[in-house]
Amino acid sequence: MLVVLLGVAAGAGVIDVAVAARAVDHAEPAAAGYVLAAGALGSVVGGLIWGHVAHRVGAGWQLAGLGGLVAATLAAGSVAPNLPALAAVLAVNGAALSPLLVVVYVVVDTVADTSNRTLVTTWANTTFNAGVAAGAAVGGLLVASYGPASAFLIGAGTAATAAAGAGAVRRLVTTDRPPSGTAETTTADSR
């Protein structure tokens, strides 16, 4: 699960650098703040909505789907024709990224026992921050050499690979079971 988080965070880490470069390319460097704010607003709204919706699939599927949406929006960012379009794309990106973090922290809280819950949560937070930092560093190199579209595309590929990994190993996430009260059970539920 932390590898999935690392990959998605690294993919999303390109956003700040690529948005700033795109704003400069459009001769509106100050607009980068508005574009990034759209992503932050999407994150707030996405997290609030996610917390109020009943989820019918387990954590592994949620991580795969949300990571896939983060990847798709990063890819869309590479071809956004203008800054308002990029802002809209990043609002959707934020709306997926925030719930992804919620799912990670719920899984961490579920699998950790009370004696090490703080430690495990700290590792999740550190993993996310390390991924974003690595993505920003690589994004900066890509922007300098090939332009902002390349950073968005490499970020999308990184996040997509992590999301695919979440789908492939979803059975290893012990909390990957339907919500209580449903008829379906998993091997972990049967024990």
C-alpha positions as CSV (number, residue, x, y, z in Angstrom):
1,M,0.0,0.0,0.0
2,L,2.8,2.4,0.8
3,V,4.4,1.7,-2.6
4,V,1.1,2.7,-4.2
5,L,1.0,5.9,-2.2
6,L,4.6,6.6,-3.1
7,G,4.0,6.2,-6.8
8,V,0.8,8.3,-6.9
9,A,2.4,11.0,-4.8
10,A,5.5,11.0,-7.1
11,G,3.1,11.4,-10.1
12,A,1.2,14.2,-8.5
13,G,4.5,15.8,-7.3
14,V,5.1,17.2,-10.8
15,I,2.0,19.4,-10.6
16,D,3.5,22.5,-8.9
17,V,6.5,22.7,-11.2
18,A,4.5,21.9,-14.4
19,V,1.8,24.4,-13.6
20,A,4.3,27.2,-12.9
21,A,6.0,26.4,-16.2
22,R,2.7,26.3,-18.1
23,A,1.7,29.7,-16.6
24,V,5.0,31.2,-17.7
25,D,4.5,29.7,-21.2
26,H,1.1,31.5,-21.3
27,A,2.8,34.8,-20.2
28,E,0.7,34.7,-17.0
29,P,3.1,33.6,-14.2
30,A,0.8,34.9,-11.5
31,A,-2.0,32.7,-12.7
32,A,-0.2,29.6,-11.5
33,G,-1.6,30.4,-8.0
34,Y,-5.1,30.3,-9.2
35,V,-4.6,27.1,-11.1
36,L,-3.1,25.4,-8.1
37,A,-5.9,26.8,-5.9
38,A,-8.4,25.0,-8.1
39,G,-6.6,21.8,-7.4
40,A,-6.7,22.5,-3.6
41,L,-10.4,23.4,-3.8
42,G,-11.1,20.1,-5.6
43,S,-9.2,18.3,-2.9
44,V,-11.3,19.8,-0.2
45,V,-14.6,19.1,-2.0
46,G,-13.5,15.6,-2.9
47,G,-12.5,14.7,0.6
48,L,-15.7,16.0,2.1
49,I,-17.9,14.1,-0.4
50,W,-15.8,10.9,-0.1
51,G,-16.3,10.9,3.6
52,H,-20.1,11.0,3.3
53,V,-20.5,8.3,0.6
54,A,-21.0,4.6,1.4
55,H,-18.3,2.6,-0.5
56,R,-19.2,-0.8,-1.9
57,V,-15.7,-1.9,-2.9
58,G,-12.7,-2.6,-0.7
59,A,-9.7,-0.4,-0.2
60,G,-7.6,-2.0,-2.9
61,W,-10.1,-1.2,-5.5
62,Q,-10.6,2.2,-4.1
63,L,-6.8,2.9,-4.3
64,A,-6.7,1.5,-7.9
65,G,-9.6,3.6,-9.0
66,L,-8.5,6.8,-7.4
67,G,-4.9,6.4,-8.4
68,G,-6.2,5.8,-12.0
69,L,-8.2,9.0,-11.9
70,V,-5.1,10.9,-10.6
71,A,-3.1,9.5,-13.5
72,A,-5.8,10.3,-16.1
73,T,-6.1,13.9,-14.9
74,L,-2.3,14.3,-15.0
75,A,-2.4,13.1,-18.6
76,A,-5.2,15.5,-19.4
77,G,-3.0,18.3,-17.9
78,S,-0.4,17.6,-20.6
79,V,-2.9,18.6,-23.3
80,A,-5.0,21.3,-21.5
81,P,-5.2,24.1,-24.1
82,N,-5.2,27.0,-21.6
83,L,-4.9,27.8,-17.9
84,P,-8.7,27.7,-17.1
85,A,-8.9,24.2,-18.6
86,L,-5.8,23.2,-16.6
87,A,-7.5,24.5,-13.5
88,A,-10.5,22.4,-14.2
89,V,-8.4,19.3,-14.7
90,L,-6.5,19.9,-11.5
91,A,-9.8,20.4,-9.6
92,V,-10.7,16.9,-10.6
93,N,-7.2,15.7,-9.8
94,G,-7.5,17.1,-6.3
95,A,-11.0,15.5,-5.9
96,A,-9.3,12.1,-6.4
97,L,-6.1,12.7,-4.5
98,S,-7.7,13.7,-1.2
99,P,-9.9,10.6,-1.0
100,L,-6.9,8.5,-2.0
101,L,-5.2,9.8,1.1
102,V,-8.3,9.1,3.2
103,V,-8.3,5.5,2.1
104,V,-4.6,5.1,2.9
105,Y,-5.1,6.5,6.4
106,V,-8.2,4.3,7.0
107,V,-6.2,1.2,5.9
108,V,-3.3,2.2,8.1
109,D,-5.6,2.8,11.0
110,T,-7.2,-0.6,10.5
111,V,-4.1,-2.7,10.1
112,A,-2.0,-1.1,12.8
113,D,-2.4,-2.1,16.4
114,T,-2.7,0.6,19.0
115,S,0.9,0.2,20.1
116,N,2.3,1.3,16.7
117,R,-0.6,3.3,15.1
118,T,1.3,6.6,15.3
119,L,4.4,5.1,13.8
120,V,2.6,3.5,10.9
121,T,0.6,6.7,10.2
122,T,3.9,8.7,10.3
123,W,5.3,6.3,7.7
124,A,2.3,6.8,5.5
125,N,2.7,10.6,5.8
126,T,6.5,10.4,5.2
127,T,5.9,8.2,2.1
128,F,3.5,10.7,0.6
129,N,5.8,13.6,1.2
130,A,8.8,11.7,-0.2
131,G,6.8,10.9,-3.3
132,V,5.7,14.5,-3.8
133,A,9.3,15.7,-3.3
134,A,10.7,13.2,-5.8
135,G,8.0,14.0,-8.3
136,A,8.7,17.7,-8.0
137,A,12.5,17.1,-8.5
138,V,12.0,15.0,-11.5
139,G,9.3,17.3,-12.8
140,G,11.7,20.2,-12.6
141,L,14.3,18.3,-14.7
142,L,11.6,17.4,-17.2
143,V,10.2,20.9,-17.5
144,A,13.7,22.3,-18.0
145,S,14.6,19.8,-20.7
146,Y,11.3,19.0,-22.4
147,G,8.6,21.4,-21.2
148,P,5.6,21.0,-18.8
149,A,3.7,18.5,-20.9
150,S,6.5,16.0,-20.4
151,A,6.3,16.4,-16.7
152,F,2.5,15.8,-16.7
153,L,2.9,12.7,-18.9
154,I,5.7,11.2,-16.8
155,G,3.7,11.9,-13.7
156,A,0.7,10.3,-15.3
157,G,2.7,7.2,-16.1
158,T,4.1,7.0,-12.6
159,A,0.6,7.3,-11.0
160,A,-0.9,4.9,-13.5
161,T,1.8,2.3,-12.7
162,A,1.1,2.7,-9.0
163,A,-2.7,2.4,-9.5
164,A,-2.2,-0.7,-11.6
165,G,-0.1,-2.2,-8.8
166,A,-2.9,-1.4,-6.3
167,G,-5.4,-3.3,-8.5
168,A,-3.0,-6.2,-8.9
169,V,-2.2,-6.6,-5.2
170,R,-5.5,-5.6,-3.8
171,R,-6.0,-9.0,-2.1
172,L,-2.9,-8.2,0.1
173,V,-4.7,-5.3,1.7
174,T,-6.4,-7.0,4.6
175,T,-9.1,-4.4,4.7
176,D,-10.1,-5.0,1.1
177,R,-13.6,-6.3,1.8
178,P,-17.0,-5.0,1.2
179,P,-18.6,-2.9,3.8
180,S,-20.1,-4.7,6.8
181,G,-23.7,-5.9,6.2
182,T,-23.1,-7.2,2.6
183,A,-23.3,-10.9,1.7
184,E,-19.9,-11.2,0.1
185,T,-17.0,-12.4,2.2
186,T,-13.3,-12.7,1.5
187,T,-10.7,-15.2,2.7
188,A,-9.8,-12.8,5.5
189,D,-13.4,-12.6,6.6
190,S,-13.8,-16.3,6.7
191,R,-11.0,-17.0,9.3
